[in-house]
Amino acid sequence: MLRNIFTSGKSLWHYFKLVCSGCYRRQVKKQKNQQQKTLSELILKDNLLEATCLISKTDSKGNITYANDKFLKVAGYTLQEVIGKNHNVVNSGYHPKKIWQDMYKTVIKEKKIWYHPCVINKSKDGSLYYVKSWIQAELDLDGQLKGFISVRHDITDLILQQNEINSKNSYLEHAAKILRHDMHSGINTYIPRGVSSLKRRLNDKIINDLRLQTPLKMIEEGLRHTQKVYKGVYEFTNLVKPEAILDKKQYDLKVILNDYLVSTAYKDQVLINDLPKLKVNESLFCTAIDNLIRNGLKYNDSASKKVEIFYSKSTHDLFVEDNGRGLNQKGFEELMGAYTRKKGQKETGSGLGLNICVEILKQHNFKVSCEKLPEPYSGTRFKINLGDITDYNKDITESKNTKG
C-alpha cells in the first residue's frame, strides 16, 4: 500500500486530503442522521401533545397568537374568534388574583414553569371546564419576554365524577344517620319492650291453652336475629363517614358464626368446623359469611341442601362450600358488581348481597375467590384468604382436607 502511494507520483498531501474528505463526509452524514432522528422525535412528541393537550400561545400582553384544535374544541371557539383576543376570554373568574400574580412571578422573575393541579376555565357557552395547567414564559435571545406558552390537560370528566361521588356520599351519610337512629329505636327499644310487656300479661295457662310457645319463641329469635342484622347495618353505615376505620376485635370465628346463625331457620343446614381466632368486625364479618351461606342454600336444587365452613391452617384460607348449582370465578366476578343478577335467574333478589359481602371482606383486607367444584362433587367453594395470621389458636388442626 505504501509502495503504491510513493510510486504513484502523487504527493502525500493529495492522499491526506482524500482521507480527511472521507472522514468529513462520514461525520456530516452521521450528524445529518442524528438531526433527522432528533427532528422525528420532536415531531412525534409535538403530535402527541397536540392530540392530548390543550395548547395555546400568547404575546407578552396575553393576546392569543395560537390555539390548537383541542383547546378550541373544549373552549367552544373557532380559531378566528380567539386570535388576537386576550387569554382571559376563558377566565372563569373563580380563582383569586393572587394565583395569577404567583404565575407571573414564577414564569417571568424566576423563569420556571408554573403548575396548577386544577384551573377552572369558562367555555364560550358559559359552562365550566377543569384543567391541569402548565405555563412557561417565552423569551427572546436577549432574555426579553416574547409571550407565554400554556399546556393543559382536560380533567373535567374526572372532576364531575368526583363531585357526583361526593354528592352521593353526602346523601348516603345522611340516610345512614336516619337508619341508625330510627332503626335503633324500633329494634332495640320499642319491640323488645312490647315483647316483654306481652310476656308479662301471658301466664303459663294462657300460653298452653292457646299454644303460644312456638309463636313466642319465633318472635324472640326473630327479634334477636334482626338486632344482629341491625348491628351489621350500623357498622356498615359507619364506614360512610370520612376517614372511617373499621372497628375490629379478636374473636373465635366459629363461636361468633354459630352465635349469629343460632336464631336462623337454616342453622341446621350449616356445618362449621374449627376456625381460627382473628381480629374482625363481628357484625360485618358474620353478615358477609351469612350472605355466602344463604346464596349457597338459595341457588341450590339439591334434595339435601347444605353448607360447610372450614379452614386451612397451611394456607390461611377460610372456605365456604355448598352443594348447590356451582359458580366459577368468571361468573363470580360478573356478579360482584352492584345490582348485578344472573340472566334468566328465577330467584328474586336485589343483586346487592354479593357486592356488599365482597366489600366487607375487602375492608378486612381479605381476598375472595371462588371455584365450581368438579365432578363427582357439585356446588361452589368460596375461598377467603385471611392473610398472614400470627395470632390464632395454635391447637387448631386442619379442619378439613380440601377436596378435588
C-alpha positions as CSV (number, residue, x, y, z in Angstrom):
1,M,0.0,0.0,0.0
2,L,2.7,2.5,1.0
3,R,4.8,1.4,-2.1
4,N,1.8,2.3,-4.3
5,I,1.5,5.7,-2.7
6,F,5.1,6.6,-3.1
7,T,5.4,5.3,-6.7
8,S,2.2,6.8,-8.0
9,G,3.8,10.2,-8.5
10,K,1.1,11.9,-6.3
11,S,2.0,13.8,-3.1
12,L,1.2,12.8,0.4
13,W,-0.9,15.9,0.7
14,H,-3.2,14.5,-2.0
15,Y,-3.9,11.3,-0.1
16,F,-4.2,13.3,3.2
17,K,-7.0,15.4,1.6
18,L,-8.7,12.3,0.4
19,V,-8.7,10.7,3.9
20,C,-9.9,13.9,5.5
21,S,-12.6,14.4,2.9
22,G,-13.9,10.9,3.6
23,C,-13.9,11.4,7.3
24,Y,-15.7,14.7,6.9
25,R,-18.4,13.2,4.7
26,R,-18.9,10.4,7.2
27,Q,-19.1,12.9,10.1
28,V,-21.6,15.1,8.1
29,K,-23.7,12.0,7.3
30,K,-23.7,10.9,10.9
31,Q,-24.7,14.4,12.1
32,K,-27.4,14.6,9.5
33,N,-28.9,11.2,10.6
34,Q,-28.8,12.3,14.2
35,Q,-30.5,15.6,13.3
36,Q,-33.2,13.7,11.4
37,K,-33.7,11.3,14.3
38,T,-34.0,14.2,16.8
39,L,-36.4,16.1,14.5
40,S,-38.5,12.9,14.2
41,E,-38.6,12.5,17.9
42,L,-39.6,16.2,18.4
43,I,-42.4,15.8,15.7
44,L,-43.6,12.7,17.5
45,K,-43.7,14.5,20.9
46,D,-45.4,17.5,19.3
47,N,-48.0,15.4,17.7
48,L,-48.6,13.6,21.0
49,L,-49.1,16.9,22.9
50,E,-51.3,18.3,20.1
51,A,-53.6,15.3,20.3
52,T,-53.9,15.0,24.0
53,C,-53.5,18.5,25.5
54,L,-55.0,22.0,25.2
55,I,-52.2,24.2,23.9
56,S,-52.2,28.0,23.4
57,K,-49.6,30.7,22.9
58,T,-49.9,34.5,23.6
59,D,-47.8,37.6,23.1
60,S,-46.3,39.4,26.0
61,K,-49.6,41.2,26.7
62,G,-51.6,37.9,26.9
63,N,-53.2,38.2,23.5
64,I,-53.7,34.8,21.8
65,T,-51.4,34.0,18.9
66,Y,-52.0,30.3,18.6
67,A,-54.6,27.8,19.9
68,N,-54.7,24.1,18.9
69,D,-57.7,22.1,17.9
70,K,-58.1,20.5,21.4
71,F,-58.2,23.9,23.0
72,L,-60.8,25.2,20.5
73,K,-63.0,22.1,20.9
74,V,-63.1,22.3,24.7
75,A,-63.4,26.1,24.9
76,G,-66.1,26.1,22.2
77,Y,-64.4,28.8,20.0
78,T,-63.2,28.9,16.4
79,L,-59.6,29.9,15.7
80,Q,-60.8,33.2,14.2
81,E,-62.8,34.0,17.3
82,V,-59.8,33.8,19.7
83,I,-56.8,35.0,17.7
84,G,-55.9,38.5,18.9
85,K,-58.2,38.2,21.9
86,N,-56.8,38.3,25.4
87,H,-56.5,34.9,27.1
88,N,-58.8,36.0,29.8
89,V,-61.6,35.1,27.4
90,V,-61.6,31.7,29.1
91,N,-61.1,33.1,32.6
92,S,-64.0,31.9,34.8
93,G,-63.4,34.4,37.5
94,Y,-63.3,31.6,40.0
95,H,-59.7,32.0,41.1
96,P,-58.4,34.9,43.2
97,K,-55.9,37.4,41.6
98,K,-53.2,36.0,44.0
99,I,-53.0,32.8,41.9
100,W,-52.2,34.7,38.7
101,Q,-49.8,37.0,40.5
102,D,-47.9,33.9,41.6
103,M,-48.0,32.6,38.0
104,Y,-46.4,35.8,36.6
105,K,-43.8,35.8,39.4
106,T,-42.9,32.1,38.7
107,V,-42.6,32.3,34.9
108,I,-41.1,35.8,34.5
109,K,-39.0,36.6,37.5
110,E,-38.0,33.0,38.5
111,K,-38.1,31.7,34.8
112,K,-39.7,28.5,36.0
113,I,-42.7,26.5,34.8
114,W,-45.8,27.4,36.7
115,Y,-48.2,24.5,37.5
116,H,-51.7,24.3,39.0
117,P,-53.5,21.0,39.6
118,C,-56.9,22.3,38.8
119,V,-57.7,25.6,37.0
120,I,-61.4,26.3,36.3
121,N,-62.0,27.9,32.9
122,K,-65.1,29.0,31.2
123,S,-66.1,28.0,27.7
124,K,-67.9,30.1,25.1
125,D,-71.4,28.8,26.2
126,G,-70.7,29.7,29.8
127,S,-70.1,26.1,31.0
128,L,-67.0,25.4,33.2
129,Y,-64.2,23.0,32.3
130,Y,-61.3,21.9,34.5
131,V,-57.7,21.6,33.5
132,K,-54.3,20.8,34.9
133,S,-52.2,23.7,33.8
134,W,-48.6,24.3,32.9
135,I,-47.5,27.8,31.8
136,Q,-44.0,28.9,30.7
137,A,-42.7,32.3,29.6
138,E,-41.2,32.5,26.1
139,L,-38.1,34.7,26.0
140,D,-36.0,36.1,23.1
141,L,-32.2,35.8,22.7
142,D,-31.8,38.9,24.9
143,G,-33.9,37.4,27.7
144,Q,-36.8,39.7,27.0
145,L,-40.4,38.4,27.3
146,K,-41.9,37.5,24.0
147,G,-45.1,35.7,25.3
148,F,-46.4,32.7,27.1
149,I,-47.0,29.1,26.2
150,S,-49.7,27.1,28.1
151,V,-50.2,23.4,28.1
152,R,-53.3,22.0,29.8
153,H,-54.8,18.5,30.4
154,D,-58.6,18.3,30.5
155,I,-59.8,16.7,33.8
156,T,-63.4,17.8,33.5
157,D,-64.9,14.3,33.5
158,L,-62.8,13.3,36.5
159,I,-63.8,16.3,38.5
160,L,-67.5,15.9,37.6
161,Q,-67.4,12.2,38.6
162,Q,-65.7,13.1,41.9
163,N,-68.4,15.8,42.6
164,E,-71.1,13.3,41.9
165,I,-69.5,10.7,44.2
166,N,-69.2,13.4,46.9
167,S,-72.8,14.4,46.5
168,K,-74.0,10.8,46.7
169,N,-71.8,10.1,49.7
170,S,-73.4,13.1,51.4
171,Y,-76.9,11.7,50.7
172,L,-75.7,8.3,51.8
173,E,-74.2,9.6,55.1
174,H,-77.5,11.4,55.8
175,A,-79.5,8.3,55.1
176,A,-77.2,6.3,57.3
177,K,-77.8,8.6,60.2
178,I,-81.6,8.2,59.8
179,L,-81.3,4.4,59.6
180,R,-79.0,4.2,62.6
181,H,-81.3,6.4,64.7
182,D,-84.8,5.3,63.6
183,M,-84.0,1.6,63.3
184,H,-82.3,1.6,66.7
185,S,-85.4,3.0,68.4
186,G,-87.7,0.4,66.8
187,I,-85.5,-2.7,67.0
188,N,-83.7,-2.1,70.3
189,T,-86.3,-0.2,72.3
190,Y,-90.0,-0.4,71.3
191,I,-90.2,-4.0,70.0
192,P,-88.2,-5.5,73.0
193,R,-90.4,-3.6,75.4
194,G,-93.5,-4.8,73.6
195,V,-92.4,-8.4,73.7
196,S,-91.6,-8.1,77.4
197,S,-94.9,-6.4,78.1
198,L,-96.8,-9.2,76.2
199,K,-95.0,-12.0,78.1
200,R,-95.8,-10.3,81.5
201,R,-99.5,-10.4,80.5
202,L,-99.5,-14.1,79.5
203,N,-99.4,-16.7,82.2
204,D,-98.5,-20.4,81.5
205,K,-102.1,-21.4,81.3
206,I,-102.9,-18.9,78.5
207,I,-99.7,-19.8,76.7
208,N,-100.5,-23.6,76.9
209,D,-104.2,-23.2,76.1
210,L,-103.5,-21.0,73.0
211,R,-100.4,-22.9,72.1
212,L,-98.3,-19.8,72.0
213,Q,-94.9,-21.4,72.9
214,T,-93.7,-21.6,69.3
215,P,-95.0,-18.2,68.1
216,L,-93.4,-16.5,71.1
217,K,-90.1,-18.3,70.5
218,M,-90.2,-17.3,66.9
219,I,-90.8,-13.7,67.8
220,E,-87.9,-13.6,70.3
221,E,-85.5,-15.4,68.0
222,G,-86.6,-13.2,65.0
223,L,-86.0,-10.1,67.1
224,R,-82.6,-11.3,68.2
225,H,-81.6,-12.0,64.7
226,T,-82.9,-8.7,63.5
227,Q,-80.9,-6.9,66.2
228,K,-77.8,-8.7,64.9
229,V,-78.6,-7.6,61.3
230,Y,-79.2,-4.1,62.5
231,K,-75.8,-4.1,64.2
232,G,-74.2,-5.1,60.9
233,V,-76.1,-2.3,59.1
234,Y,-74.9,0.1,61.8
235,E,-71.3,-0.9,61.4
236,F,-71.5,-0.8,57.6
237,T,-73.1,2.7,57.5
238,N,-70.4,3.9,59.9
239,L,-67.9,3.3,57.0
240,V,-69.7,6.1,55.1
241,K,-68.1,8.6,57.4
242,P,-64.9,10.3,56.1
243,E,-61.7,8.6,57.2
244,A,-63.7,5.9,59.0
245,I,-61.7,3.0,60.5
246,L,-63.2,-0.5,60.8
247,D,-63.6,-1.4,64.4
248,K,-62.1,-4.9,64.9
249,K,-61.6,-7.2,67.9
250,Q,-60.3,-10.7,68.3
251,Y,-62.9,-13.4,68.1
252,D,-63.1,-17.1,67.7
253,L,-64.7,-17.2,64.3
254,K,-66.5,-20.4,64.9
255,V,-68.1,-19.1,68.1
256,I,-69.4,-15.8,66.6
257,L,-70.7,-17.5,63.4
258,N,-72.6,-20.1,65.5
259,D,-74.0,-17.4,67.6
260,Y,-75.1,-15.4,64.6
261,L,-76.8,-18.4,63.0
262,V,-78.4,-19.8,66.1
263,S,-81.7,-18.0,65.6
264,T,-81.9,-18.6,61.8
265,A,-84.2,-21.1,60.2
266,Y,-81.3,-22.7,58.3
267,K,-78.8,-23.2,61.2
268,D,-79.1,-27.0,61.0
269,Q,-78.0,-26.9,57.3
270,V,-74.7,-25.3,58.1
271,L,-71.7,-27.2,59.5
272,I,-68.9,-25.1,61.0
273,N,-65.6,-26.8,61.6
274,D,-62.8,-25.5,63.8
275,L,-61.8,-22.0,62.8
276,P,-59.0,-19.6,63.9
277,K,-59.2,-16.7,66.3
278,L,-58.8,-13.5,64.4
279,K,-59.4,-9.7,64.6
280,V,-62.6,-8.9,62.7
281,N,-65.6,-6.7,63.0
282,E,-68.1,-9.3,64.4
283,S,-71.3,-7.9,62.8
284,L,-69.9,-7.2,59.4
285,F,-67.8,-10.4,59.1
286,C,-70.8,-12.5,60.1
287,T,-73.0,-10.6,57.7
288,A,-70.6,-11.3,54.8
289,I,-70.3,-15.1,55.6
290,D,-74.1,-15.3,56.1
291,N,-74.6,-13.9,52.6
292,L,-72.4,-16.7,51.2
293,I,-74.3,-19.3,53.2
294,R,-77.7,-18.0,52.1
295,N,-76.7,-17.9,48.5
296,G,-75.4,-21.5,48.8
297,L,-78.8,-22.6,50.1
298,K,-80.9,-20.4,47.8
299,Y,-79.3,-21.3,44.5
300,N,-79.4,-25.0,45.3
301,D,-81.5,-27.7,43.6
302,S,-80.2,-30.5,45.9
303,A,-82.7,-32.6,47.9
304,S,-80.4,-32.1,50.9
305,K,-79.1,-28.5,50.9
306,K,-76.0,-27.9,53.0
307,V,-73.1,-25.5,53.5
308,E,-69.8,-26.3,55.2
309,I,-67.3,-23.9,56.6
310,F,-63.7,-25.0,57.2
311,Y,-60.2,-23.6,57.5
312,S,-56.8,-24.5,56.0
313,K,-54.1,-23.7,58.5
314,S,-51.3,-24.2,56.0
315,T,-52.6,-21.6,53.5
316,H,-54.6,-19.4,55.9
317,D,-57.7,-19.8,53.8
318,L,-61.3,-20.0,55.1
319,F,-63.6,-21.9,52.8
320,V,-67.4,-21.7,52.5
321,E,-68.6,-24.7,50.4
322,D,-72.1,-25.6,49.3
323,N,-73.7,-28.3,47.2
324,G,-75.7,-26.0,45.0
325,R,-75.6,-25.2,41.3
326,G,-72.0,-24.1,41.3
327,L,-70.4,-20.8,40.4
328,N,-66.9,-20.4,38.8
329,Q,-64.5,-17.4,39.1
330,K,-65.7,-15.7,35.9
331,G,-69.3,-15.9,37.0
332,F,-68.3,-14.6,40.4
333,E,-66.5,-11.6,39.0
334,E,-69.6,-10.8,36.9
335,L,-71.9,-10.9,39.8
336,M,-69.7,-8.9,42.1
337,G,-71.0,-5.6,40.8
338,A,-73.8,-3.7,42.5
339,Y,-77.3,-4.6,41.2
340,T,-76.0,-7.4,39.1
341,R,-78.0,-10.5,38.7
342,K,-77.6,-13.6,36.5
343,K,-79.5,-13.6,33.3
344,G,-82.6,-15.8,33.4
345,Q,-82.4,-16.2,37.2
346,K,-85.7,-17.4,38.6
347,E,-85.0,-16.5,42.2
348,T,-85.8,-13.0,43.4
349,G,-83.1,-10.6,44.7
350,S,-81.7,-7.1,44.5
351,G,-78.3,-8.1,43.2
352,L,-76.6,-6.3,46.1
353,G,-75.8,-9.1,48.5
354,L,-72.7,-10.5,46.9
355,N,-71.4,-7.0,46.2
356,I,-71.8,-5.9,49.9
357,C,-70.2,-9.2,51.0
358,V,-67.1,-8.7,48.9
359,E,-66.7,-5.1,50.0
360,I,-67.0,-6.1,53.7
361,L,-64.3,-8.7,53.3
362,K,-62.1,-6.2,51.4
363,Q,-62.4,-3.8,54.3
364,H,-60.9,-6.6,56.4
365,N,-58.1,-6.9,53.8
366,F,-59.3,-10.4,52.9
367,K,-59.0,-11.7,49.3
368,V,-62.1,-13.6,48.0
369,S,-62.2,-16.0,45.1
370,C,-64.4,-19.0,44.1
371,E,-64.4,-22.2,42.1
372,K,-67.1,-24.5,40.8
373,L,-66.5,-27.9,42.3
374,P,-65.6,-30.6,39.8
375,E,-67.5,-33.9,39.5
376,P,-68.3,-36.1,41.4
377,Y,-68.8,-33.1,43.7
378,S,-71.2,-30.3,42.9
379,G,-71.5,-26.8,44.2
380,T,-69.4,-23.7,44.9
381,R,-66.3,-23.3,47.1
382,F,-65.6,-19.8,48.1
383,K,-62.0,-19.2,49.3
384,I,-61.3,-16.3,51.6
385,N,-57.6,-15.7,52.2
386,L,-57.1,-14.3,55.7
387,G,-53.5,-13.2,55.1
388,D,-50.6,-13.9,57.4
389,I,-52.3,-15.0,60.6
390,T,-49.9,-14.8,63.6
391,D,-52.5,-14.7,66.4
392,Y,-54.6,-17.8,66.0
393,N,-55.4,-20.8,68.2
394,K,-52.3,-23.0,67.8
395,D,-54.3,-26.0,68.8
396,I,-56.4,-25.8,65.7
397,T,-55.6,-28.5,63.2
398,E,-56.6,-28.6,59.6
399,S,-60.4,-28.6,59.9
400,K,-60.9,-30.3,56.6
401,N,-58.8,-31.6,53.7
402,T,-59.5,-29.6,50.5
403,K,-61.4,-31.7,48.0
404,G,-60.5,-32.1,44.4
